[in-house]
């Protein structure tokens, strides 16, 4: 397992990133930093064939833990930030951080933070140290740092390129959650991959059950993808897919074993009774998270998650 060499010196020794994140979560819980959400699963639908199942969950805030005294085993110091390149809104991702947020540095330009509102354990953020816009083109180091974290934590990295892609923060960040939940259930996309079909005269695959533009890359080598490969494919996607008039934003999902890129035509759609439906990149992982059962009912009425994703994506016949 990769060693993290730029952890805070006060820890006193090197540690695996997974152990270090768990240690940080324990401290954050003692400091009442985390406001976790409980995912109450409403539906786990098994389509035919079985690999095409998906999950609908409703978010509910977990009860706030009782405050405890501040631990004194060690102190965590947030690194000083050189400050934003240009004026921007106050960002929770720029040092000094709220106590309990900072995990470690993962590159000269990136920090690893805990998501204050986690939907999984762990749920971490790979953020730029300086204020960079979420809507700007990603760098190789953005991909490299996120792939490292996803690999070490046995998770999936995902990116929402702005409000139209489901992002709520303007400071650039990628997120990582486990590919399996606490019950050992994998994200549906892990089984969807077996249904992917190669696109003629292209290096990528597509899901036949999704009727909108997307690119899925699967590795030929057992070792999986490198960050360089992912970044080259990302730049091709930006050049060839994001030039379409209907492409307003995009979502990414990646591990060493797959890379999914999806252009978005809109942030949300209106269902019956004015119910707004949308998703971030996790919708394309097969897990749609809603705020109420009213929304989950609306999803089913419009034909399920695949119908919703089609409405949010860019039509296949777009030229």
Secondary structure, 3 states (H helix, E strand, C coil): CCECCCCCHHHCCCCEHHHHHHHHHHHHHHCCCCCCEEEEEEEEECCCCHHHCEEEEEEEECCCCCCCCCCCCCCCCCCCCCCCCCCCCCCCCCCCCCCCCEEEEEECCEEEEECCCCCCCCEEEEEECCCCECCCCCCHHHHHHHHHHHHHCCEEEEEECCHHHCCCCCECEEEEEECECCCCCECCHHHHHHHEEECCCCCCEEECCCCECCEEECCCCCCCCCHHHHHHHHHHHHHHCCCCCCCCEEEEEECCCCEEEEEECCCEEECHHHCEEECCHHHHHCEEEECCHHHHHHHHHCCCHHHHHHHHECECCCC
